[in-house]
């Protein structure tokens, strides 16, 4: 009589089947479910504004008419400025690496007439020069840049470019770029005055590091020259040319 064989025990097969069913169950339970999107973070509020004010002001802001690469990554950064009638007027702002940065414009009530890209030799990232006209005659040039944030480039808290008066005799100056510095040349009345009106031309260099400009020594490049000679030898000063020399890459 043959011995009766005991019941088979397919342990390996049973475990495989159980794992397969478990995996199938996970797939079925996950069917139709999509990964939730990360919550959208609201842009940073504009300087001096609440989040609600910033949203309205940014929506109606005007684009600054200059193409600049503020952070030096090789692509232009769109720069805008809030309108004078906004809840937070005169705020300059841009987005760098998905984060919004802003800065309050000095003398926001003045009429902004031009914007200029300034490529300073030796600096990574452009500067942005804004020119605002004064109603009584003259203009103010302000220079902005990016260094872990958007801000005005100043020397001891003051604009690098002095106010230019155009309603009086004088106000002759120019700004150029050289070796990581802004170079301001200015014609000042010769002292002591003589019978004929004459000028001295002086030059001051401002070394720019981030948003700080350090004023260097002022040197005299011309002494006691007549108005006609000023126009001939220093036309950029006589015609008040801003960033026309050495300021473009």
C-alpha positions in Angstrom: 0.0 0.0 0.0 1.4 3.3 -1.1 1.8 5.9 1.6 -0.6 8.9 1.3 1.2 12.0 0.4 0.5 15.0 2.6 -1.1 18.2 1.3 1.3 20.4 -0.7 2.5 23.7 0.9 3.4 26.2 -1.9 4.8 28.8 0.5 6.9 30.7 -2.0 4.1 30.9 -4.5 1.7 32.1 -1.9 4.0 34.9 -0.7 4.6 36.1 -4.2 0.8 36.1 -4.9 0.2 38.1 -1.7 2.8 40.7 -2.6 1.4 41.0 -6.1 -2.1 41.5 -4.8 -0.9 44.1 -2.3 0.9 46.1 -5.0 -2.2 45.9 -7.2 -4.3 47.2 -4.3 -2.0 50.2 -3.9 -2.2 50.9 -7.6 -6.0 50.7 -7.5 -6.3 52.8 -4.4 -4.1 55.5 -6.0 -5.9 55.5 -9.3 -7.5 58.8 -10.1 -5.5 60.7 -7.4 -3.0 63.3 -8.5 -0.1 64.8 -6.5 -1.2 68.1 -5.0 0.5 71.2 -6.2 2.6 73.1 -3.6 0.9 76.1 -2.2 1.5 79.3 -4.2 3.4 81.8 -2.2 2.3 85.5 -2.5 5.0 87.8 -3.9 6.9 89.9 -1.4 5.1 93.2 -0.5 6.6 96.3 -2.1 8.6 98.4 0.2 6.4 100.7 2.3 3.2 98.9 1.2 0.9 96.3 2.6 0.3 93.1 0.6 -3.1 94.4 -0.7 -1.6 97.8 -1.7 1.3 96.0 -3.4 -1.0 93.8 -5.5 -3.0 96.8 -6.8 0.1 99.0 -7.4 2.0 96.2 -9.2 -0.9 95.5 -11.4 -0.9 99.0 -12.8 2.8 99.7 -12.7 4.7 100.9 -15.7 7.6 99.1 -17.2 11.0 100.9 -17.1 12.1 101.5 -20.8 15.5 99.9 -20.5 16.7 96.3 -20.8 19.0 95.5 -17.9 20.6 92.3 -16.5 20.7 93.4 -12.8 22.0 90.1 -11.3 24.4 89.3 -14.1 22.9 85.9 -15.0 22.9 86.6 -18.7 19.2 87.3 -19.1 17.3 90.6 -18.9 15.3 91.5 -15.8 12.0 93.3 -16.2 11.9 96.4 -14.0 8.7 98.3 -13.2 7.8 101.4 -11.3 4.5 102.1 -9.5 2.4 105.1 -10.7 2.3 108.4 -8.9 -1.4 107.9 -8.0 -0.8 104.4 -6.6 -1.2 103.7 -2.9 2.5 103.3 -2.7 3.9 105.6 -5.5 7.4 105.7 -6.8 8.5 102.1 -6.0 10.9 100.4 -8.3 10.6 96.6 -8.4 11.8 93.5 -10.3 11.8 89.7 -9.9 15.1 87.9 -9.6 15.2 84.1 -9.3 11.4 84.0 -8.6 11.6 86.5 -5.8 10.4 90.0 -6.0 12.6 92.9 -4.8 11.7 96.6 -4.5 13.2 99.9 -3.6 11.7 103.4 -3.0 12.7 105.9 -5.7 14.2 109.1 -4.4 12.1 112.2 -5.3 9.3 110.0 -6.6 7.1 113.0 -7.5 9.5 114.1 -10.3 8.8 113.3 -13.9 10.8 110.2 -15.0 12.0 110.9 -18.5 14.5 108.3 -19.3 16.2 105.1 -18.2 19.7 103.9 -19.2 21.5 100.6 -18.9 24.9 101.1 -17.4 27.5 98.3 -17.8 30.3 99.1 -15.3 33.6 97.5 -16.2 34.5 94.8 -13.6 31.0 94.6 -12.2 28.8 91.5 -12.5 25.3 92.8 -13.3 24.1 96.1 -14.9 23.3 99.3 -13.2 20.1 101.2 -14.0 20.2 105.0 -14.3 16.9 106.9 -14.0 16.6 110.5 -15.0 13.9 112.7 -13.5 13.2 116.3 -14.6 12.6 119.0 -12.1 9.8 121.4 -12.9 11.9 124.5 -12.1 14.6 123.5 -14.5 17.2 120.8 -14.2 17.3 117.1 -13.6 18.4 114.4 -11.2 20.0 111.1 -12.2 19.7 108.2 -9.8 21.6 105.0 -10.2 20.1 101.6 -9.0 21.6 98.2 -8.8 21.2 94.7 -7.3 23.3 93.2 -4.5 21.3 90.7 -2.5 18.5 93.2 -3.0 17.4 96.1 -5.2 18.6 99.6 -4.1 20.1 102.9 -5.0 23.8 103.2 -5.4 24.8 106.1 -3.1 27.9 107.8 -1.7 27.4 108.5 2.0 23.7 108.3 1.5 23.6 110.8 -1.3 23.2 110.3 -5.1 26.5 109.7 -7.0 25.4 112.2 -9.7 24.7 115.7 -8.3 21.6 117.6 -9.3 22.0 119.3 -12.7 20.6 122.8 -12.9 19.7 123.9 -16.5 17.9 127.1 -15.7 21.2 129.0 -14.9 24.6 129.4 -16.4 26.6 126.4 -15.5 25.4 123.0 -14.4 27.9 121.4 -16.9 28.9 117.9 -16.0 29.2 114.4 -17.5 29.3 110.8 -16.1 31.3 108.0 -17.6 32.5 104.6 -16.5 36.0 103.2 -16.0 37.5 100.3 -14.0 34.6 99.6 -11.7 34.0 103.3 -11.0 31.6 106.0 -12.0 33.5 109.1 -13.2 31.9 112.5 -12.7 33.4 115.5 -14.5 32.1 118.9 -13.6 32.8 122.5 -14.8 32.9 124.9 -11.9 33.5 128.7 -12.0 37.1 129.6 -11.9 38.3 131.2 -8.7 39.2 134.0 -8.3 37.0 135.3 -11.1 38.6 137.3 -13.8 37.3 139.9 -16.3 36.2 137.0 -18.6 34.0 134.2 -17.4 36.1 131.0 -17.1 35.8 127.4 -15.9 37.8 124.8 -14.1 37.1 121.2 -14.9 37.3 118.8 -12.0 37.0 115.0 -11.9 35.8 112.7 -9.1 35.8 108.9 -9.2 33.3 106.8 -7.2 34.4 103.2 -6.8 31.2 101.1 -6.8 31.0 98.0 -4.6 27.5 96.5 -4.4 25.2 99.4 -3.7 27.9 101.5 -2.1 29.9 104.1 -3.9 33.1 105.4 -2.3 34.2 108.8 -3.3 37.9 109.2 -4.3 40.0 112.3 -4.5 38.9 115.1 -6.8 41.5 116.1 -9.4 41.6 119.1 -11.7 41.8 118.2 -15.4 41.6 121.8 -16.8 42.1 125.2 -15.3 40.8 128.6 -16.2 39.4 127.8 -19.6 36.9 129.9 -21.5 33.4 128.8 -22.4 34.3 128.2 -26.1 37.3 126.0 -25.1 35.1 124.1 -22.7 32.7 123.1 -25.5 35.6 122.2 -27.8 37.8 120.2 -25.4 35.1 118.8 -23.1 32.0 118.4 -25.2 30.5 115.7 -23.0 30.7 118.1 -20.0 29.3 121.1 -21.9 26.4 119.0 -23.3 25.8 117.2 -20.0 26.2 113.7 -21.5 25.4 110.9 -19.1 27.0 107.4 -19.3 28.1 108.0 -22.9 31.7 106.7 -22.5 32.8 103.3 -21.2 29.3 102.4 -19.9 28.2 99.8 -22.4 29.5 96.3 -22.7 
